[in-house]
Amino acid sequence: MRLATYEHRGAVRAGVVSGDGVHAFPAGVTVLDLVRSGLPVALDAGVLDGPSVPLTEVRLLPPLEPPSVRDFVAFEEHVEGMVAPGPVPPEWYEAPTFYFTNPAALAGAHDDVPIPPGSRLFDFELEVAAVLGPDGIFGYTIFNDWSARDLQRREMKVGLGPAKGKDSVTTLGPWLVTADEFTVDEDGFLDLDLRVSVNGVEIGHDRLANMGWPFEELVAYAARGTRLRPGDVLGSGTCGNGGCLAELWGRRGAQDPPPLRPGDVVEMTVEGIGSIRNTVVAGIDLPPVRPARTRDRAR
């Protein structure tokens, strides 16, 4: 089942996507409501038997408004490229590392994506995200963790981050596909085909089963000593084999392909989920950040 949030004629609704288009739930029902309930009980009202709106007539929004968004780094091949020519840090193998990103800065499947202020090294990241329900994983969606690599590199030298290098925008979409649509292998992994292209040229191609940990283990680690909530989003981390530009830059020792520029179109397709397609646009022009003052440490 594909659950979408969309805008049509100025109104925001949630609905079920079928071959005919999107069928609206009753007014006021959100995808997050359905996730929290554990099952899309609103279907009992005969939503699929009601009228539909063609997808060409709606703007797809992020499928839900999540309470939190965690993003992991679960693909070994991606880490290899990011640290090249050095080896993968042994700490990567010990536990599935993640960071928190901004749940208030989400974009829809076809929205324009502005370059963050001050960035000259803008990048995409091809991922899949799991969305939690009350009793485990409710469903999956495509996750593009857009990254300002120059901002990210600077801030992580301070020992914190990523922060402003990541929090400008994350694309989720095109919809949320319920977990019962997928089959995991004997080790608990989803084996889905992942592809990303820029301006129609394929840049990356991987399999989701190449994750170092299955999603259930990412959830279990995130829950250690804390509390998760239905609707929380957990990204897989960027896949390998060209899942982002920075991985290729590390392997090739050059910015090949070049950083994203206004007008570039990034399209991602994940087997069993669908496609998202965003156009990069110029961001707002802000003055430089004022540097910190230095002090003589007088006490």
QUITABEL-V852636 format. One record per backbone hydrogen bond with DSSP energy under -0.5 kcal/mol. NH is the residue of the N-H (numbers start at 0). CO is the residue of the C=O. Records with the same first field share a line. If there is no record, write none. Layout:
NH = CO ; CO
//
This chain:
1 = 16
2 = 0 ; 175
3 = 14
4 = 60
5 = 12
6 = 58
7 = 10
10 = 7
12 = 5 ; 10
14 = 3
15 = 22
16 = 1
17 = 20
20 = 17
21 = 52
22 = 15
23 = 21
24 = 13
28 = 25
33 = 29
34 = 30
35 = 31
36 = 32
37 = 33 ; 34
40 = 38
42 = 39
43 = 40
44 = 41
45 = 42
48 = 45
49 = 46
52 = 21
56 = 53
57 = 54
58 = 6
59 = 57
60 = 4
65 = 63
68 = 100
69 = 232
70 = 98
71 = 234
72 = 96
73 = 235
75 = 73
78 = 74
79 = 75
80 = 76
81 = 77
82 = 78
83 = 79
85 = 82
91 = 88
92 = 88 ; 89
93 = 89 ; 90
94 = 90
96 = 94
98 = 70
100 = 68
102 = 100
104 = 101
106 = 169
109 = 59
110 = 107
112 = 278
113 = 111
114 = 280
118 = 115
121 = 259
122 = 146
125 = 242
126 = 124 ; 142
128 = 140
129 = 233
130 = 138
131 = 231
132 = 135
133 = 34
135 = 132
137 = 130
138 = 130
139 = 176
140 = 128
141 = 172
142 = 126
143 = 170
144 = 124 ; 142
145 = 143 ; 168
146 = 122
147 = 164
148 = 120 ; 146
151 = 147
152 = 148
153 = 149
154 = 150
155 = 151
156 = 152 ; 153
157 = 154
158 = 155
159 = 154
165 = 162
166 = 162
168 = 165
169 = 104
170 = 143
171 = 106
172 = 141
175 = 2
176 = 139 ; 174
177 = 0 ; 175
178 = 137
180 = 177
181 = 178
184 = 188
187 = 184
190 = 182
191 = 189
193 = 205
194 = 268
195 = 203
196 = 266
197 = 200
198 = 264
200 = 197
201 = 199
202 = 195
203 = 195
204 = 240
205 = 193
207 = 191
209 = 206
210 = 207
211 = 73
216 = 213
217 = 213
218 = 214
219 = 215
220 = 216
221 = 217
222 = 218
223 = 220
225 = 222
230 = 131
231 = 228
232 = 67
233 = 129
234 = 69
235 = 127
238 = 125
242 = 238
247 = 243
248 = 244
249 = 245
250 = 246
251 = 247
252 = 248
253 = 248
255 = 253
259 = 121
262 = 279
263 = 260
265 = 263 ; 277
266 = 196 ; 264
267 = 275
268 = 194
269 = 273
270 = 192
272 = 269
273 = 269
275 = 267
276 = 108
277 = 265
279 = 263
280 = 112
285 = 283
//
